[in-house]
Amino acid sequence: MYKASQDSAPATPDVTTPNPFPEVGSDQLSQRFVGWVRAAAPYIHAFRGKTFVLGFGGEVAAGQLAQALACDCNLLAALGIRLVLVHGARPQIEAELARRGLEPRYHKGLRVTDAAALECVKAAMAVTRIEVEALLSQGLPNTPMAGSFMRVTGGNFVTAKPVGVVDGIDYGFTGAVRRVIADEIAADLDQQNVVLMSPLGVSPAGEIFNMSMEAVAEAVAIALKAEKLIYLCDAPGLLDAGGALIEAITADDAEVKLKAGEGMTEDLDLYLPCAIRAVRQGVGRAHLIDRDKDGGLLLEFFTPQGVGTVLTRDPLFRLREATIEDVGALSSVIAPMEADGTLVRRSRERLEEEIERFTVVEYDGVLVGCAALYPFIDERAAEMACVAVVPQHRRAGLGEMLLGRMESRARAMGVERLFVLTTRTADWFRERGFREAPPEALPRQKREMYDVSRRSKVFMKTL
Ligand SMILES: CC(C)(COP(=O)(O)OP(=O)(O)OC[C@H]1O[C@@H](n2cnc3c(N)ncnc32)[C@H](O)[C@@H]1OP(=O)(O)O)[C@@H](O)C(=O)NCCC(=O)NCCS
C-alpha cells in the first residue's frame, strides 16, 4: 500500500518571499517567466466563473502546507474561480477523544459517533474551521496574499439525516447528507465570497450530525453542478500496476481499479467512490491530488500535464473528422515533424484544401494527433498519410486509434488495399499488419507522383 506520508516531509514553503525571481533581468529567466504566465492564460480564461469544490482532510488543515494552500486558494478566487472549501478534522477529533480518554470507533471507514464523541467532533470542527478561516484571511504585505480582499462565509447549507444502524452497528450521531441548499451557496459565491464548509449538518429536528468531509464535498459539487471536485489525498493520485501515476481515467475504469483494490490508500478508498459518483452525476471533473505537493492545485490546473489524476465520465481523448477551424492547430502539430523530415511538407493552402481528408484526435479539447486518407477509388486503394501524434501524447495508443479509424473509413469507401509511404516509421506499420511492397504496387496516379529522391518505403495492408 502506497503511503505518501512515509516519504520525507516536505520543507515548509516560504510564502513570504516577495520576489521568487530575484534573477529576473537575465534574459533567459525573464523569457521563461513570461512563457509560464502566458501558457497559463488559456486555463485562466477557461476557469473564470467556474465552480471548484475542494475537499481536504484535517491533516492538511494542520499540516506544513496549510499556509501555502491558503495562498493558492486565494489566488484561485482572485482569478474568478468560485471556490467552495470543505475541511475535515479527523486527526483533530482523534486528539480530542484522546484528551478526554475516549476510544475512537469506526465501521467501514466511517466514524461511529455516540453522544460523547459528538462533543469531541463539535470542539474539533470548531477549532479547525476557525484556524482554516484565519489562514484564508491573511493579507500581510510581502506575501502572496497582500491586498487580498477575500471574504470567507459558511452556514447551515447542508441538512443531515442519521446513517442509522448498519450491520447491527448503530452509527449514532454520524450523519449522511440529506439536502444541500445550493441556491444559498451560489448566492454567496455570486458575492465573490469563498464558502468554507465543515462536515457537520443539522436535521430538521435540530439534531447535529457528524458527516464525512468527502461525502459533503461530493454532495455540494453535485448540487452546484461544479466544474471540478478536488480531493487532496495521501497519494500522488491513482497509480497503475507499475506504480506510475495515471494522469486521466474514466469513471468506469476507476471503478474497475477500485474493485481490484490495487494501489489504494486510506484516502483513495474513501475519496475515489465519491469522485466516481460525482462525475457520473454531472460534475465536470474530479481530481485526486497529492496533499504533500506544494502548489499542487496550481500545477494541476494551470499546466497541461497536471500533477494528479483527473477522473471524467467520458474519455478525454476524442477522435473526430477535421473541420476548416482545425487548420491552424493541425499545422502546429505537424510542423516539427515536417521540419525534421519525418512528414512531407504541406502548405497551409494545401491543408485547407484537403482538410476533409483528415481525422484528428483531441485530448481535453486540444488537437494532439492526426491522419489523412487519400483514396484511389478506381484501383480500390487508399493512402494513409500524415499520421502524427505530438510527443507528449505518444505511446498512449492514439496512433493505433487513428489507424483503426482510417481503416474503417477506407473500408466504407470500398477500399481493399491501404498503403503508406514512410522513411522512418516502417516498423510501426509492420507491427500493425502492413507489408513492404515495391513502388510498382502503388496505384498508377501515385506511382507517377512517387518522389524517388525521398526514398520512402511503401507499406501495404489488405483490408
Ligand atoms: C508513429 C506515431 C504516429 C505513433 O503514435 P503513438 O500514438 O505513439 O502510437 P501508439 O501508442 O499506438 O504506439 C506506440 C508504439 O509504437 C512504437 N513506435 C513509435 N514510433 C515508432 C517508430 N518510428 N518505429 C517503430 N515503432 C515505433 C512505440 O515505441 C510504442 O511501442 P512500445 O510502447 O511497445 O514501445 C508517432 O510516433 C509519431 O507521430 N511519429 C512521428 C510521425 C511519423 O513518423 N508518422 C508516420 C509517417 S508516415
The ligand as an SDF file (V2000), in Angstrom:
LIG
                    3D

 48 50  0  0  0  0  0  0  0  0999 V2000
    4.1360    6.8480  -35.3550 C   0  0  0  0  0  0  0  0  0  0  0  0
    3.2750    7.5890  -34.3520 C   0  0  0  0  0  0  0  0  0  0  0  0
    2.0880    8.2250  -35.0890 C   0  0  0  0  0  0  0  0  0  0  0  0
    2.7600    6.6030  -33.3140 C   0  0  0  0  0  0  0  0  0  0  0  0
    1.9060    7.2850  -32.4180 O   0  0  0  0  0  0  0  0  0  0  0  0
    1.5820    6.7210  -30.9660 P   0  0  0  0  0  0  0  0  0  0  0  0
    0.3070    7.3580  -30.5230 O   0  0  0  0  0  0  0  0  0  0  0  0
    2.7620    6.8260  -30.0940 O   0  0  0  0  0  0  0  0  0  0  0  0
    1.3030    5.1780  -31.2960 O   0  0  0  0  0  0  0  0  0  0  0  0
    0.8190    4.0350  -30.3520 P   0  0  0  0  0  0  0  0  0  0  0  0
    0.6700    4.4930  -28.9470 O   0  0  0  0  0  0  0  0  0  0  0  0
   -0.3760    3.4120  -30.9920 O   0  0  0  0  0  0  0  0  0  0  0  0
    2.0520    3.0360  -30.4620 O   0  0  0  0  0  0  0  0  0  0  0  0
    3.1930    3.2720  -29.7010 C   0  0  0  0  0  0  0  0  0  0  0  0
    4.2150    2.1800  -30.0010 C   0  0  0  0  0  0  0  0  0  0  0  0
    4.8030    2.4130  -31.2720 O   0  0  0  0  0  0  0  0  0  0  0  0
    6.2080    2.4570  -31.1290 C   0  0  0  0  0  0  0  0  0  0  0  0
    6.7770    3.3760  -32.1270 N   0  0  0  0  0  0  0  0  0  0  0  0
    6.6460    4.7200  -32.1910 C   0  0  0  0  0  0  0  0  0  0  0  0
    7.3400    5.2020  -33.2450 N   0  0  0  0  0  0  0  0  0  0  0  0
    7.9030    4.1540  -33.8410 C   0  0  0  0  0  0  0  0  0  0  0  0
    8.7660    4.0130  -34.9730 C   0  0  0  0  0  0  0  0  0  0  0  0
    9.1620    5.0450  -35.6760 N   0  0  0  0  0  0  0  0  0  0  0  0
    9.1410    2.7690  -35.3040 N   0  0  0  0  0  0  0  0  0  0  0  0
    8.7380    1.7110  -34.5930 C   0  0  0  0  0  0  0  0  0  0  0  0
    7.9450    1.7700  -33.5110 N   0  0  0  0  0  0  0  0  0  0  0  0
    7.5400    2.9840  -33.1360 C   0  0  0  0  0  0  0  0  0  0  0  0
    6.4290    2.9460  -29.7270 C   0  0  0  0  0  0  0  0  0  0  0  0
    7.7170    2.6260  -29.2600 O   0  0  0  0  0  0  0  0  0  0  0  0
    5.3330    2.2240  -28.9750 C   0  0  0  0  0  0  0  0  0  0  0  0
    5.6360    0.8860  -28.7340 O   0  0  0  0  0  0  0  0  0  0  0  0
    6.0940    0.3600  -27.2820 P   0  0  0  0  0  0  0  0  0  0  0  0
    5.1430    1.0110  -26.3080 O   0  0  0  0  0  0  0  0  0  0  0  0
    5.9450   -1.1060  -27.3900 O   0  0  0  0  0  0  0  0  0  0  0  0
    7.4820    0.8220  -27.1600 O   0  0  0  0  0  0  0  0  0  0  0  0
    4.0830    8.6660  -33.5960 C   0  0  0  0  0  0  0  0  0  0  0  0
    5.2210    8.0530  -33.0510 O   0  0  0  0  0  0  0  0  0  0  0  0
    4.5100    9.8370  -34.4640 C   0  0  0  0  0  0  0  0  0  0  0  0
    3.7950   10.8160  -34.5790 O   0  0  0  0  0  0  0  0  0  0  0  0
    5.7080    9.7730  -35.0790 N   0  0  0  0  0  0  0  0  0  0  0  0
    6.2140   10.8430  -35.8910 C   0  0  0  0  0  0  0  0  0  0  0  0
    5.4660   10.9460  -37.1960 C   0  0  0  0  0  0  0  0  0  0  0  0
    5.5690    9.6830  -38.0510 C   0  0  0  0  0  0  0  0  0  0  0  0
    6.5900    9.0170  -38.0600 O   0  0  0  0  0  0  0  0  0  0  0  0
    4.4730    9.4060  -38.7730 N   0  0  0  0  0  0  0  0  0  0  0  0
    4.4040    8.3340  -39.7060 C   0  0  0  0  0  0  0  0  0  0  0  0
    4.7480    8.9080  -41.0190 C   0  0  0  0  0  0  0  0  0  0  0  0
    4.0200    8.0190  -42.3080 S   0  0  0  0  0  0  0  0  0  0  0  0
  1  2  1  0
  2  3  1  0
  2  4  1  0
  2 36  1  0
  4  5  1  0
  5  6  1  0
  6  7  2  0
  6  8  1  0
  6  9  1  0
  9 10  1  0
 10 11  2  0
 10 12  1  0
 10 13  1  0
 13 14  1  0
 14 15  1  0
 15 16  1  0
 15 30  1  0
 16 17  1  0
 17 18  1  0
 17 28  1  0
 18 19  1  0
 18 27  1  0
 19 20  2  0
 20 21  1  0
 21 22  1  0
 21 27  2  0
 22 23  1  0
 22 24  2  0
 24 25  1  0
 25 26  2  0
 26 27  1  0
 28 29  1  0
 28 30  1  0
 30 31  1  0
 31 32  1  0
 32 33  2  0
 32 34  1  0
 32 35  1  0
 36 37  1  0
 36 38  1  0
 38 39  2  0
 38 40  1  0
 40 41  1  0
 41 42  1  0
 42 43  1  0
 43 44  2  0
 43 45  1  0
 45 46  1  0
 46 47  1  0
 47 48  1  0
M  END
$$$$
